[in-house]
Amino acid sequence: MASCPGPACVVFDSSLTDYDFGPAHPMSPLRVDLTMRLAGELGVTGPGGLMTVPAVAADEDTIATVHDPRLIEAVQQAGRTPSEAKASFGLGTEDNPVFARMHEASAHVVGASLEAFRRVWSGEVLHAANITGGLHHAMPDRASGFCIYNDVAVGIKHLLAQGAERVAYVDVDVHHGDGVERIFWDDPRVLTISLHETGQMLFPGTGFPVDLGGPDARGSAVNVALPPGTSDAGWLRAFHAVVPPLLREFRPDVLVTQHGCDSHADDPLAHLMLTVDGQRAAYLALHELAHEVAGGRWVATGGGGYALVGVVPRAWTHLLAIVGGRPLEPDTETPGGWREHVRASLDLTAPFRMTDGRHPRYRDWSEGYDPETWLDRAIHATRTEAFPLHGLDPMP
């Protein structure tokens, strides 16, 4: 691995928006298009900003490092003949309707993430992002939750094959990162940490504090199951109570993060109450941790997020600005040209500023634990189950 850090990049070309379940599906590629337009108009990408690089689709052998060849064959067949989609592989369902050239579009997302992983590990860049990636629900043998192939898991497999000894994965999507966790369930080289709305209330119904990894990797899976209604202060309290101590103890070679922004209060599919400002605070914290624990080596992906105009473009533009080392001030105005594009093409009013007007604050866990609150009980349960397996004291 090269020791000299290079610049940062985002892997993107417009054909990555071909991953498209159709106009009625929540996971519209419009959110990606609007993000990249906003980032470009703000100078986050383009001349003087974050370098944009293309990627080729991943080949079948590479996808098969994670996925059963029978799933790959089923995806290819469904993309050619939708009537032959097989529900046993999670295809042709309400969550995962089939579309023409589904395999090719899905393989391209994998290839884009793989390029981000490759560039970070080679030392060509220090940070790399793929906002079309983060398809964390896909399982080895089936598509799940809008995710056909698990690009994150393919990327982590690549790191391990290239000699990485420890990889940490932090998932801040509102839904449990079940696919990535399951793929590395019994691999002590990979630490997966997921902060999500409790599976008691939300798909996929998994990810509890007692879920800690397989017999050869106890403690390699860590889950914070948050109560519905958790807002910036509570979410950041949970994050800082769990994530930094574990990453400091694990000392990964690379930090990999998934940034589904469906934790926002306006997201239609879940019940957390974060703002763009709280999400930005999380991105800044993860960037700092990448430098503290992983020599700055950081791969950031997208994920969920279904408030297509009001939330996703602003949240992920903040993420890209942080990846590029030039964070945007929260009160930055959104460009008039971008707002006009939203009005003319969608007949919607876009946000005027990059902030929701909040200034996130949280009470540090060291200041005490309140067992009367669901949030603190959830944090305490995770620390009690996971911390001793890493030699850490679970008490404040």
For each residue, the residues with C-beta under 8 A, 3 or more apart:
1: 121 122 123 162 163 253
2: 122 123 124
3: 123
4: 123
5: 123 125 126 295 296
6: 119 123 124 125 126
7: 51 125 126
8: 50 51 125 126 127 128 129 323 324 325
9: 50 51 52 53 116 119 125 127 128 129
10: 39 45 50 51 52 53 128 129 130 131 320 323 324
11: 52 53 54 55 112 113 115 116 128 129 130
12: 16 36 52 53 54 112 130 131 132
13: 16 52 54 55
14: 17 33
15: 18 108
16: 12 13 19 29 32 108 109 112 132
17: 14 20 29 32 33 132
18: 15 29 101 104 105 108
19: 16 29 105 106 108 109 132
20: 17 25 28 29 99 105
21: 25 27 96 97 99 146
22: 25 97 99
23: 28
24:
25: 20 21 22 28 97 146
26: 146 268 269 306
27: 21 31 146 304 306
28: 20 23 25 31 308
29: 16 17 18 19 20 32 33
30: 33 34 308 346
31: 27 28 34 35 305 306 308 312 313
32: 16 17 29 35 36 131 132 302
33: 14 17 29 30 36 37
34: 30 31 37 38 308 309 312 313 338 342
35: 31 32 38 39 131 312 313 316 317 320
36: 12 32 33 39 40 45 131
37: 33 34 40 41 313 338 341
38: 34 35 41 42 313 314 317 334 335 338
39: 10 35 36 42 44 45 49 50 316 317 320 321
40: 36 37 43 44 45 46
41: 37 38 335 337 338
42: 38 39 317 321 328 332 334 335
43: 40 46 48 49
44: 39 40 49 50 317 320 321 324 326 328
45: 10 36 39 40 49 50 52 320 324
46: 40 43 49 52
47:
48: 43
49: 39 43 44 45 46 324 326
50: 8 9 10 39 44 45 129 320 321 323 324
51: 7 8 9 10 125
52: 9 10 11 12 13 45 46
53: 9 10 11 12 115 119
54: 11 12 13
55: 11 13 108 111 112 114 115
56: 108 111
57: 104 107 108 110 111
58: 62 63 107 108 110 111 114 149 154
59: 62 63 107
60: 63 64 69 72 107
61: 64 65
62: 58 59 65 110 114 154 158
63: 58 59 60 66 67 72 107 110 149 154
64: 60 61 67 68 69 72
65: 61 62 154 157 158 161
66: 63 140 149 150 153 154 157 183
67: 63 64 71 72 138 140 141 149 150
68: 64 71 72 140 141
69: 60 64 72 73
70: 73 74 89 141
71: 67 68 74 75 89 140 141 142 143
72: 60 63 64 67 68 69 75 76 103
73: 69 70 76 77
74: 70 71 77 78 85 86 89 91
75: 71 72 78 79 89 91 102 103 106 143 148 149
76: 72 73 79 80 102 103
77: 73 74 80 81 84
78: 74 75 81 82 84 85 86 91 92 98 102
79: 75 76 82 98 99 100 101 102 103 104
80: 76 77
81: 77 78 84
82: 78 79 85 92 98 99 100
83:
84: 77 78 81
85: 74 78 82 91 92 98
86: 74 78 89 91 92
87: 90 91 92 93
88: 142
89: 70 71 74 75 86 141 142 143
90: 87 93 95 96 139 142 143 144
91: 74 75 78 85 86 87 96 98 143
92: 78 82 85 86 87 96 97 98
93: 87 90 96 97
94: 97
95: 90 144 145 146
96: 21 90 91 92 93 143 144 145 146 147 148
97: 21 22 25 92 93 94
98: 78 79 82 85 91 92 102
99: 20 21 22 79 82 102 105
100: 79 82
101: 18 79 104 105
102: 75 76 78 79 98 99 105 106 148
103: 72 75 76 79 106 107
104: 18 57 79 101 107 108
105: 18 19 20 99 101 102 108 109
106: 19 75 102 103 109 110 148 149
107: 57 58 59 60 63 103 104 110 111 149
108: 15 16 18 19 55 56 57 58 104 105 111 112
109: 16 19 105 106 112 113 130 132 133 135 149 151
110: 57 58 62 63 106 107 113 114 133 149 151 154
111: 55 56 57 58 107 108 114 115
112: 11 12 16 55 108 109 115 116 130 132 133 151
113: 11 109 110 116 117 130 133 151 152 154 155 299 301
114: 55 58 62 110 111 117 118 151 154 155 158
115: 11 53 55 111 112 118 119 128 130
116: 9 11 112 113 119 120 128 129 130 133 155 299 301
117: 113 114 120 121 128 155 156 158 159 254 256 299
118: 114 115 121 122 158
119: 6 9 53 115 116 122 124 125 128
120: 116 117 123 124 125 126 127 128 254 297 298 299
121: 1 117 118 158 159 162 164 254 297
122: 1 2 118 119
123: 1 2 3 4 5 6 120
124: 2 6 119 120
125: 5 6 7 8 9 51 119 120 128
126: 5 6 7 8 120 296 297 298
127: 8 9 120 287 290 296 297 298 299 300 323 324 325
128: 8 9 10 11 115 116 117 119 120 125 298 299 300 323
129: 8 9 10 11 50 116 299 300 301 319 320 323
130: 10 11 12 109 112 113 115 116 133 134 151 299 300 301 302
131: 10 12 32 35 36 134 259 301 302 316 319 320
132: 12 16 17 19 32 109 112 302
133: 109 110 112 113 116 130 151 152 155 301 302 303
134: 130 131 151 152 173 258 259 260 301 302 303 304
135: 109 138 146 147 148 149 150 151 152 179 303
136: 147 150 152 171 173 175 177 178 179 180 258 260 303
137: 144 145 146 147 150 175 177 178 179 204
138: 67 135 142 143 144 145 147 148 149 150 153 179
139: 90 142 143 144 150 178 179 182 183
140: 66 67 68 71 182 183
141: 67 68 70 71 89
142: 71 88 89 90 138 139
143: 71 75 89 90 91 96 138 139 147 148 149
144: 90 95 96 137 138 139 147 178 179 204
145: 95 96 137 138 175 203 204
146: 21 25 26 27 95 96 135 137 304
147: 96 135 136 137 138 143 144 150 179
148: 75 96 102 106 135 138 143
149: 58 63 66 67 75 106 107 109 110 135 138 143 154
150: 66 67 135 136 137 138 139 147 153 154 179 180 183
151: 109 110 112 113 114 130 133 134 135 154 155 301
152: 113 133 134 135 136 155 156 169 180 256 258 301
153: 66 138 150 156 157 179 180 183 184
154: 58 62 63 65 66 110 113 114 149 150 151 157 158
155: 113 114 116 117 133 151 152 158 159 256 299
156: 117 152 153 159 160 167 169 180 184 190 256
157: 65 66 153 154 160 161
158: 62 65 114 117 118 121 154 155 161 162
159: 117 121 155 156 162 164 167 253 254
160: 156 157 163 164 167 189 190
161: 65 157 158
162: 1 121 158 159
163: 1 160
164: 121 159 160 167 189 253 254
165: 189 253
166: 189 190 191 250 251 252 253
167: 156 159 160 164 189 190 191 252 253 254 256
168: 190 191 193 246 247 250 252 254 255 256 293 294
169: 152 156 177 180 184 190 191 192 193 256 257 258
170: 193 194 195 243 247 255 256 257 258 286
171: 136 176 177 180 192 193 194 195 196 257 258 260 303
172: 195 239 257 258 259 260 263 279 282 286
173: 134 136 177 194 196 258 259 260 262 263 303 304
174: 196 197 202 260 262 263 267 269 270 272 304
175: 136 137 145 196 197 202 203 204 260 262 270 304
176: 171 181 194 196 199 204 206 207 223 225
177: 136 137 169 171 173 180 181 192 194 196 207 258
178: 136 137 139 144 181 182 204 206 207
179: 135 136 137 138 139 144 147 150 153 182 183
180: 136 150 152 153 156 169 171 177 183 184 192 258
181: 176 177 178 184 185 192 194 207 211 221 223
182: 139 140 178 179 185
183: 66 139 140 150 153 179 180
184: 153 156 169 180 181 187 189 190 192 217 220 221
185: 181 182 213 214 217 220 221
186: 213 214 215 216 217 220
187: 184 190 216 217 220
188: 213 216 217 220
189: 160 164 165 166 167 184
190: 156 160 166 167 168 169 184 187 220
191: 166 167 168 169 220 222 246 247 250 252
192: 169 171 177 180 181 184 220 221 222
193: 168 169 170 171 222 223 224 242 243 246
194: 170 171 173 176 177 181 207 222 223 224
195: 170 171 172 224 226 235 238 239 242 243
196: 171 173 174 175 176 177 199 202 207 223 224 225 226
197: 174 175 201 202 225 226 227 228 230 263 270 271 272
198: 201 202 207 208 225 226 227 228 378
199: 176 196 202 204 205 206 207 208 225
200: 205 225
201: 197 198 228 271
202: 174 175 196 197 198 199 205 228 270 271
203: 145 175
204: 137 144 145 175 176 178 199 207
205: 199 200 202
206: 176 178 199 211
207: 176 177 178 181 194 196 198 199 204 211 223 225
208: 198 199 211 223 225
209: 223 224 225 378 381 382 384 385 386
210: 385
211: 181 206 207 208 221 223
212: 218 219 220 221 222 385 386 389
213: 185 186 188 217 218 219 220 221
214: 185 186 217 218 220
215: 186 218
216: 186 187 188
217: 184 185 186 187 188 213 214 220 221
218: 212 213 214 215 389
219: 212 213 222 386 389 390
220: 184 185 186 187 188 190 191 192 212 213 214 217
221: 181 184 185 192 211 212 213 217
222: 191 192 193 194 212 219 242 246 382 386
223: 176 181 193 194 196 207 208 209 211 382
224: 193 194 195 196 209 238 239 242 378 379 382
225: 176 196 197 198 199 200 207 208 209 378 381 382
226: 195 196 197 198 230 234 235 238 272 375 378
227: 197 198 230 374 375 378
228: 197 198 201 202 271 272
229: 271 272 273
230: 197 226 227 234 235 238 272 273 274 375
231: 234 235 265 272 273 274 275 278
232: 235 236 273 274 275 277 278 281 358 360 361 362
233: 236 237 360 361 362 363
234: 226 230 231 237 238 362 375
235: 195 226 230 231 232 238 239 263 272 274 278 282 362
236: 232 233 239 240 278 281 282 285 360 362
237: 233 234 240 241 362 363 364 365 375 379
238: 195 224 226 230 234 235 241 242 375 378 379
239: 172 195 224 235 236 242 243 282 285
240: 236 237 243 244 285 362 364 365
241: 237 238 245 364 365 379 383
242: 193 195 222 224 238 239 245 246 379 382 383 386
243: 170 193 195 239 240 246 247 285 289
244: 240 247 248 285 289
245: 241 242 248 249 387 392
246: 168 191 193 222 242 243 249 250 386 387 390 392
247: 168 170 191 243 244 250 251 252 255 289 292 293 294
248: 244 245 251 292 293
249: 245 246 390 391 392
250: 166 168 191 246 247 293 390
251: 166 247 248 293 294
252: 166 167 168 191 247 255 293 294
253: 1 159 164 165 166 167 294 295 297
254: 117 120 121 159 164 167 168 294 297 298 299
255: 168 170 247 252 286 289 290 293 294 297 298 299
256: 117 152 155 156 167 168 169 170 298 299 300 301
257: 169 170 171 172 286 298 299 300 301
258: 134 136 152 169 170 171 172 173 177 180 301 302 303
259: 131 134 172 173 279 283 300 301 302 303 315 316 319
260: 134 136 171 172 173 174 175 263 302 303 304 305
261: 264 267 276 279 303 304 305 311 312 315 316
262: 173 174 175 267 269 270 303 304 305 306 307
263: 172 173 174 197 235 260 267 270 272 274 279
264: 261 267 272 274 275 276 279 305 307 311 315
265: 231 272 273 274 275
266: 307 310 311
267: 174 261 262 263 264 270 272 304 305 306 307 311
268: 26 306 307
269: 26 174 262 304 306
270: 174 175 197 202 262 263 267
271: 197 201 202 228 229
272: 174 197 226 228 229 230 231 235 263 264 265 267
273: 229 230 231 232 265
274: 230 231 232 235 263 264 265 278 279
275: 231 232 264 265 278 279 356 357 358 360
276: 261 264 279 280 311 314 315 318 330 354 355 356
277: 232 280 281 330 355 356 357 358 359 360
278: 231 232 235 236 274 275 281 282 358 360
279: 172 259 261 263 264 274 275 276 282 283 315 318
280: 276 277 283 284 315 318 322 327 330
281: 232 236 277 278 284 285 360
282: 172 235 236 239 278 279 285 286
283: 259 279 280 286 287 300 318 319 322
284: 280 281 287 288 322 327
285: 236 239 240 243 244 281 282 288 289
286: 170 172 255 257 282 283 289 290 298 300
287: 127 283 284 290 291 298 322 323
288: 284 285 291 292
289: 243 244 247 255 285 286 292 293 294
290: 127 255 286 287 293 294 296 297 298
291: 287 288 294 295 296
292: 247 248 288 289
293: 168 247 248 250 251 252 255 289 290
294: 168 247 251 252 253 254 255 289 290 291 297 298
295: 5 253 291
296: 5 126 127 290 291
297: 120 121 126 127 253 254 255 290 294
298: 120 126 127 128 254 255 256 257 286 287 290 294 323
299: 113 116 117 120 127 128 129 130 155 254 255 256 257
300: 127 128 129 130 256 257 259 283 286 319 323
301: 113 116 129 130 131 133 134 151 152 256 257 258 259
302: 32 130 131 132 133 134 258 259 260 305 316
303: 133 134 135 136 171 173 258 259 260 261 262
304: 27 134 146 173 174 175 260 261 262 267 269
305: 31 260 261 262 264 267 302 311 312 315 316
306: 26 27 31 262 267 268 269 312
307: 262 264 266 267 268 310 311 312
308: 28 30 31 34 311 312
309: 34 312 313 342 346 348 350 351
310: 266 307 314 350 351
311: 261 264 266 267 276 305 307 308 314 315
312: 31 34 35 261 305 306 307 308 309 315 316
313: 31 34 35 37 38 309 316 317
314: 38 276 310 311 317 318 334 351 354
315: 259 261 264 276 279 280 305 311 312 318 319
316: 35 39 131 259 261 302 305 312 313 319 320
317: 35 38 39 42 44 313 314 320 321 328 354
318: 276 279 280 283 314 315 321 322 327 328 354
319: 129 131 259 283 300 315 316 322 323
320: 10 35 39 44 45 50 129 131 316 317 323 324
321: 39 42 44 50 317 318 324 326 327 328
322: 280 283 284 287 318 319 325 327
323: 8 10 50 127 128 129 287 298 300 319 320
324: 8 10 44 45 49 50 127 320 321
325: 8 127 322
326: 44 49 321
327: 280 284 318 321 322
328: 42 44 317 318 321 332 354
329: 332 354
330: 276 277 280 353 354 355
331: 353 354 355
332: 42 328 329 353 354 355
333: 352 353 354
334: 38 42 314 338 339 350 351 352 353 354
335: 38 41 42 338 339
336: 339 340
337: 41 340 341
338: 34 37 38 41 334 335 341 342 350
339: 334 335 336 342 343 349 350 352
340: 336 337 343 344
341: 37 337 338 344 345
342: 34 309 338 339 345 346 348 349 350
343: 339 340 346 347 348 349 350
344: 340 341 347
345: 341 342
346: 30 309 342 343
347: 343 344
348: 309 342 343
349: 339 342 343
350: 309 310 334 338 339 342 343
351: 309 310 314 334 354
352: 333 334 339
353: 330 331 332 333 334 357
354: 276 314 317 318 328 329 330 331 332 333 334 351
355: 276 277 330 331 332 358
356: 275 276 277
357: 275 277 353
358: 232 275 277 278 355
359: 277
360: 232 233 236 275 277 278 281
361: 232 233
362: 232 233 234 235 236 237 240
363: 233 237 367
364: 237 240 241 367
365: 237 240 241 369 379 396
366: 396
367: 363 364 396
368: 396
369: 365 376 379 380 396
370: 373 376
371: 376 377 380
372: 376
373: 370 376 377
374: 227 377 378
375: 226 227 230 234 237 238 378 379
376: 369 370 371 372 373 379 380
377: 371 373 374 380 381
378: 198 209 224 225 226 227 238 374 375 381 382
379: 224 237 238 241 242 365 369 375 376 382 383
380: 369 371 376 377 383 384 394
381: 209 225 377 378 384 385
382: 209 222 223 224 225 242 378 379 385 386
383: 241 242 379 380 386 387 392 394 395
384: 209 380 381 387 388 394
385: 209 210 212 381 382 389
386: 209 212 219 222 242 246 382 383 389 390
387: 245 246 383 384 390 392 393 394
388: 384 391 392 394
389: 212 218 219 385 386
390: 219 246 249 250 386 387
391: 249 388
392: 245 246 249 383 387 388
393: 387
394: 380 383 384 387 388
395: 383
396: 365 366 367 368 369
